[in-house]
Amino acid sequence: MVLTAEQYREQLIALQPPGQALPTNLDSSWAKLLQATADALARVDARAADLLRESDPRSALELLTDWERVTDLPDPCRGADPGGLGERRAEIEARLVARGSQIPAYFVEIAGMLGYDIEITEPPVSISGVLIAGDELSAAHEDRYAWRVRVPVDLSSAFVAGDSVAGDELGYYRPTELECLLRRLKPAQTIIEFEHLSEE
């Protein structure tokens, strides 16, 4: 609870010893000195309450940029625009409470939040004692750390000879935000291969 300057002044007056040397009359020089002290104490008390509020990113205002620095925001995968105050606070909170995982379902869930319905496949591991007769051998040792992400993309805007005109984009939409995010969140030793599949 934040105390006002008047409440601090009343406390200071109540704590002083009785006597004529320390008058309680508010017009006296002594009471004016106590009032100045009370004003300073109230300012410090209010700033302490502000600091308590700023320690929670959901209510931070003055320290919001520091929270963003600590949580590496704005996310380089999502562009430079940090959004409004509520979006910035929500992004910080999401970054702080994110648990992460290394299983494919986690990455499918992350892609789903961005609006993508992806499929993740992992090559069979060629390890003695794991393989059985008839299993396919992977081509290289490094393949055991690779996984493939199949991303459906809308190719309806791709450049098509005869249908497109000068000025149309030559390529097609590539989900760079998704790729950037998955590359950042993936286990460090793994390699992601992206396969873009037409939704048509």
C-alpha positions, -999 to +999 in steps of 0.1 A: +000+000+000+014+034-011+012+061+016+006+097+007+028+126+018+001+136+043+001+101+059+039+102+061+038+137+077+013+125+103+035+095+111+066+117+115+047+140+138+034+111+158+069+097+162+085+129+175+089+134+212+065+158+228+076+193+237+078+230+227+110+225+207+092+204+181+058+220+174+030+202+157+014+233+143+015+229+104+025+265+099+057+261+119+091+258+103+095+224+119+063+211+104+073+224+070+106+205+073+086+174+082+063+180+052+093+182+028+106+149+043+072+134+039+070+145+003+103+127-004+093+096+014+060+095-006+079+099-039+102+070-029+073+048-018+054+055-051+085+046-072+089+014-052+053+005-060+061+014-097+091-010-096+070-038-082+045-032-111+074-031-136+087-064-123+058-082-140+059-079-178+021-081-180+019-047-163+053-032-173+054+001-191+087+019-183+107-014-183+089-029-213+119-024-236+142-040-211+118-070-209+120-072-247+158-071-247+159-099-221+135-121-241+151-112-275+121-094-288+109-083-312+113-117-328+136-114-358+115-141-375+083-120-373+096-087-385+106-055-369+071-042-360+066-050-323+028-042-324+007-025-297+013-025-259-009-055-253+007-075-281+042-067-268+033-077-233+016-109-245+047-118-266+070-113-236+048-134-214+046-162-241+084-162-244+089-164-206+064-193-201+073-213-232+085-247-222+097-260-256+102-296-266+121-317-291+093-340-303+076-334-337+042-327-322+056-295-305+068-281-339+034-291-355+017-271-327+040-241-333+032-241-370-005-245-362-004-213-342+010-195-373-017-210-395+002-238-411-007-275-412+027-292-415+038-328-415+071-339-400+089-370-410+122-384-398+144-408-418+149-443-405+180-446-383+207-470-396+221-482-363+234-517-357+211-534-332+182-512-342+178-522-378+162-555-387+164-574-419+146-556-447+149-521-432+160-494-456+195-480-449+199-443-447+224-428-471+247-410-447+255-409-410+243-373-408+208-384-419+201-395-384+200-358-374+178-347-403+140-342-404+118-331-431+090-306-428+063-307-454+046-273-457+015-268-479+018-236-499-006-218-521+008-219-556-022-201-571-001-169-574+029-185-590+041-171-623+027-192-652+037-186-688+007-173-708-013-165-677+010-140-660+022-107-672+053-085-667+055-073-632+040-105-616+062-122-591+082-151-605+082-172-574+056-184-551+048-177-515+074-193-492+066-193-454+098-177-443+084-168-409+077-205-402+111-216-415+129-190-394+110-199-363+115-237-367+152-232-374+156-212-342+136-237-320+150-269-334+175-290-314+210-276-322+224-309-336+195-314-361+191-303-397+157-293-412+148-299-448+117-280-459+095-294-487+068-271-500+038-289-514+011-274-535-024-271-519-039-274-554 
